Amino acid sequence: MRALVVDDEPLARERMRALLAEIGGVEVVGEAGNGRDALDAVAQLAPDLLLLDIRMPVMDGIEAARHLGSLESPPALIFCTAYGDHALAAFEANAVDYLLKPVRGDRLRAALAKARRWSGEEARGMERALGAGRSTRTHLCARVRGSLVLVPVADVAYLLAEDKYVVVHHAKGEVLIEEPLKALEEEFEDRFVRIHRNCLVARAKLAGLTRTPDGRLFANVEGVTTALEVSRRNLPALRKLIRTL
């Protein structure tokens, strides 16, 4: 079994490597110090298993797990954390295992045995369970040719619903995600404002309104040349927001 060790503390990663070496049957193919780097490593190394800390900088283990759950064949996940009450119920129901630090060899051995029986459908089940009580993400995740592409939410200018997809327009281009616009609005209510039934705009990038000769109103968004029309229904709330900017 090929494993990736993910922890922001080098000593913790070293100790995990030592435990795995004692147990045997596991090849450590790489390490990462945060969830964002872990996702990149998964794309490059295709491990069977992640030993994943929860509290880490840049992207924590919970968010990384949610993104991994969207893969067609997600790796098994064993969470290793010093915090016993952090989303424990969700992990007990869906993750391979949830180990408290300092991790004991016998508990790790038992968790590895479970990981060998893991399936991708169970991993996707974990992603759905985490979604029920999730905290706000720092990144949006798109699948492009079988790989994960992460876009920092802070880089998103606007979100546009098209058919069953949402187009994420960001600083470096655009990607498609399969998430309802309404769900994104609820999750990121402090970051985005609805200007039309099919469009959310980043509050931080909203620069005002423009009225055309025929009376239509469009939102001015920093770095965006596309005309984004404002519906009459959303206009009052948008005007109120702009007065506070």
C-alpha positions as CSV (number, residue, x, y, z in Angstrom):
1,M,0.0,0.0,0.0
2,R,1.3,3.4,-1.0
3,A,0.9,6.2,1.6
4,L,1.2,9.9,1.7
5,V,1.9,11.5,5.2
6,V,0.4,14.9,5.6
7,D,1.2,17.0,8.7
8,D,2.5,20.6,9.2
9,E,4.9,19.4,11.9
10,P,8.1,17.7,10.4
11,L,8.6,15.7,13.6
12,A,5.1,14.3,13.4
13,R,5.8,13.2,9.9
14,E,9.1,11.6,10.9
15,R,7.4,9.7,13.7
16,M,4.6,8.5,11.4
17,R,7.2,7.2,9.0
18,A,9.0,5.4,11.8
19,L,5.7,3.7,12.9
20,L,4.9,2.7,9.4
21,A,8.3,1.2,9.0
22,E,7.9,-0.9,12.2
23,I,4.5,-2.2,11.0
24,G,5.6,-2.9,7.4
25,G,3.6,-3.4,4.3
26,V,3.3,0.4,3.6
27,E,5.5,2.4,1.2
28,V,5.6,6.1,2.1
29,V,5.7,7.7,-1.3
30,G,5.7,11.3,-0.1
31,E,5.0,14.0,2.5
32,A,3.0,17.3,2.6
33,G,2.8,20.0,5.1
34,N,-0.8,21.2,4.4
35,G,-3.9,20.1,2.6
36,R,-3.3,22.2,-0.5
37,D,0.1,20.5,-1.0
38,A,-1.4,17.2,-0.2
39,L,-3.9,17.5,-3.1
40,D,-1.0,18.3,-5.5
41,A,0.9,15.3,-4.2
42,V,-2.1,13.0,-4.7
43,A,-2.3,14.1,-8.3
44,Q,1.4,13.4,-8.9
45,L,1.9,10.2,-6.8
46,A,-1.6,8.5,-6.7
47,P,-1.3,7.1,-3.2
48,D,-3.7,4.4,-1.9
49,L,-3.8,6.1,1.5
50,L,-3.4,9.5,3.2
51,L,-2.5,9.8,6.9
52,L,-3.9,13.3,7.3
53,D,-3.6,15.8,10.1
54,I,-6.6,18.2,10.6
55,R,-5.4,21.5,11.8
56,M,-2.9,22.8,9.2
57,P,-2.2,26.2,7.5
58,V,-3.2,27.1,3.9
59,M,-5.9,24.3,3.8
60,D,-6.9,22.0,6.7
61,G,-7.4,18.3,6.5
62,I,-11.2,18.5,6.5
63,E,-11.3,20.7,3.4
64,A,-8.7,18.5,1.7
65,A,-10.8,15.4,2.4
66,R,-13.9,17.1,0.8
67,H,-11.9,17.8,-2.4
68,L,-10.5,14.3,-2.5
69,G,-14.0,12.9,-2.2
70,S,-14.8,14.3,-5.6
71,L,-12.2,12.1,-7.3
72,E,-13.4,9.0,-9.3
73,S,-11.0,6.8,-7.2
74,P,-10.2,8.7,-3.9
75,P,-7.5,7.3,-1.6
76,A,-8.4,6.0,1.8
77,L,-8.0,8.5,4.6
78,I,-6.9,8.1,8.2
79,F,-7.1,11.2,10.2
80,C,-4.4,11.8,12.8
81,T,-5.1,14.7,15.2
82,A,-4.5,16.0,18.7
83,Y,-8.2,17.1,18.9
84,G,-10.6,14.4,19.8
85,D,-13.8,16.4,19.3
86,H,-13.2,17.8,15.8
87,A,-15.9,16.4,13.6
88,L,-15.5,13.1,15.3
89,A,-19.0,11.9,14.5
90,A,-18.7,12.3,10.8
91,F,-15.3,10.6,10.7
92,E,-16.4,7.7,12.8
93,A,-19.3,7.0,10.4
94,N,-17.4,7.4,7.1
95,A,-13.6,7.6,7.4
96,V,-11.3,4.7,7.6
97,D,-10.2,5.7,11.1
98,Y,-9.6,8.7,13.4
99,L,-6.4,8.4,15.4
100,L,-5.5,10.7,18.3
101,K,-1.9,11.9,18.7
102,P,0.4,10.5,19.9
103,V,-0.6,7.7,17.6
104,R,0.0,4.2,19.0
105,G,1.4,1.5,16.9
106,D,-1.5,-1.0,17.6
107,R,-4.1,1.6,16.7
108,L,-2.3,2.5,13.5
109,R,-2.0,-1.2,12.6
110,A,-5.7,-1.7,13.0
111,A,-6.4,1.4,10.9
112,L,-4.2,0.2,8.1
113,A,-6.1,-3.1,8.1
114,K,-9.3,-1.1,7.5
115,A,-7.7,1.0,4.8
116,R,-6.9,-2.1,2.8
117,R,-10.6,-2.8,2.6
118,W,-11.5,0.7,1.6
119,S,-13.4,1.6,-1.5
120,G,-13.9,4.8,-3.5
121,E,-17.6,4.8,-2.9
122,E,-17.0,4.9,0.8
123,A,-14.7,7.9,0.3
124,R,-17.4,9.8,-1.7
125,G,-19.7,9.0,1.2
126,M,-17.3,10.7,3.5
127,E,-17.3,13.8,1.4
128,R,-21.0,14.0,1.4
129,A,-21.1,13.5,5.2
130,L,-18.6,16.2,5.8
131,G,-20.7,18.5,3.6
132,A,-23.6,18.4,6.0
133,G,-21.8,20.3,8.8
134,R,-19.0,21.8,6.9
135,S,-17.2,25.1,7.4
136,T,-16.6,27.5,4.6
137,R,-14.0,26.4,2.1
138,T,-10.9,28.4,1.1
139,H,-10.8,26.9,-2.4
140,L,-13.3,25.7,-5.0
141,C,-12.4,22.4,-6.7
142,A,-13.0,21.5,-10.4
143,R,-12.2,18.2,-12.1
144,V,-10.3,18.8,-15.3
145,R,-9.3,15.7,-17.4
146,G,-9.5,13.5,-14.3
147,S,-7.4,15.8,-12.1
148,L,-8.3,18.3,-9.4
149,V,-7.9,22.0,-10.1
150,L,-8.1,24.3,-7.0
151,V,-9.1,27.9,-7.2
152,P,-8.7,30.1,-4.2
153,V,-12.1,31.7,-3.3
154,A,-10.3,35.0,-2.8
155,D,-9.4,35.0,-6.5
156,V,-12.9,34.4,-7.8
157,A,-14.6,37.5,-9.5
158,Y,-18.0,35.9,-10.2
159,L,-19.9,32.7,-10.4
160,L,-22.2,32.1,-13.4
161,A,-24.7,29.2,-13.6
162,E,-24.9,27.6,-17.0
163,D,-27.1,24.5,-17.4
164,K,-26.1,22.0,-14.7
165,Y,-22.7,23.6,-14.1
166,V,-21.4,26.8,-12.5
167,V,-18.6,28.6,-14.3
168,V,-16.0,30.0,-11.9
169,H,-14.4,33.1,-13.3
170,H,-11.2,33.8,-11.5
171,A,-7.9,35.7,-11.8
172,K,-6.3,33.1,-14.1
173,G,-9.2,32.1,-16.2
174,E,-12.3,29.9,-15.7
175,V,-13.3,26.4,-14.7
176,L,-16.5,24.4,-14.4
177,I,-17.8,23.0,-11.2
178,E,-20.8,20.8,-10.6
179,E,-22.3,22.6,-7.6
180,P,-25.7,24.4,-7.3
181,L,-25.4,28.2,-7.3
182,K,-27.8,28.4,-4.4
183,A,-25.5,26.1,-2.3
184,L,-22.5,28.3,-3.1
185,E,-24.5,31.4,-2.2
186,E,-25.3,30.0,1.2
187,E,-21.8,28.8,1.9
188,F,-20.1,32.0,0.8
189,E,-22.8,34.5,1.8
190,D,-20.1,36.8,3.3
191,R,-18.0,36.8,0.1
192,F,-20.5,36.9,-2.7
193,V,-23.7,38.8,-3.6
194,R,-26.4,37.7,-6.0
195,I,-27.0,40.1,-8.8
196,H,-29.2,37.8,-11.0
197,R,-30.8,34.4,-10.7
198,N,-27.8,32.9,-12.5
199,C,-24.9,35.1,-11.1
200,L,-23.0,35.8,-7.9
201,V,-20.4,38.5,-7.7
202,A,-17.5,38.8,-5.3
203,R,-18.4,41.6,-2.8
204,A,-14.7,42.7,-2.6
205,K,-14.5,43.2,-6.4
206,L,-17.8,45.0,-6.8
207,A,-17.1,48.5,-8.1
208,G,-20.5,50.0,-8.8
209,L,-23.3,50.0,-11.3
210,T,-23.7,51.2,-14.9
211,R,-27.1,52.1,-16.5
212,T,-27.5,51.7,-20.3
213,P,-29.6,54.1,-22.4
214,D,-32.4,51.5,-22.5
215,G,-32.5,51.5,-18.6
216,R,-30.8,48.2,-18.0
217,L,-28.3,48.0,-15.1
218,F,-25.0,46.2,-15.1
219,A,-22.5,45.5,-12.3
220,N,-19.0,46.8,-12.5
221,V,-16.5,44.2,-11.3
222,E,-12.8,44.7,-10.9
223,G,-10.8,43.0,-13.7
224,V,-13.9,41.9,-15.6
225,T,-14.9,43.2,-19.0
226,T,-18.0,40.9,-19.4
227,A,-21.3,42.7,-19.0
228,L,-23.0,41.3,-15.9
229,E,-26.7,42.3,-15.8
230,V,-28.4,43.1,-12.5
231,S,-32.0,41.9,-12.2
232,R,-34.7,44.1,-10.8
233,R,-35.3,41.7,-8.0
234,N,-31.8,41.9,-6.8
235,L,-31.2,45.6,-7.4
236,P,-32.4,47.0,-4.0
237,A,-30.1,44.8,-2.0
238,L,-27.2,45.4,-4.3
239,R,-27.7,49.2,-4.1
240,K,-27.7,49.0,-0.3
241,L,-24.5,47.0,-0.4
242,I,-22.7,49.4,-2.8
243,R,-23.5,52.3,-0.5
244,T,-21.5,50.6,2.3
245,L,-18.4,50.0,0.1
